[in-house]
């Protein structure tokens, strides 16, 4: 089995791009799962009651569709 990302072994702390692991992650360390999730943005925008009712219906419809798809295990 060959290494797809380069010839250097990963055990010595160096990556195929020539940087050590400590150099790459010297800034803030984040959980890899958090890096894949989109960042939530919160605004102080005030919406009407009708907007919130439509949003609730949309979310309920989406949740019901997921339950139909995955809930019947």
Secondary structure, 3 states (H helix, E strand, C coil): CCCCCCCCCHHHCECCCCCEHHHHCCCCCCCHHHHHCCCCCCCCCCCCHHHHHHHHHHHHHHHHHHHHHHCCC
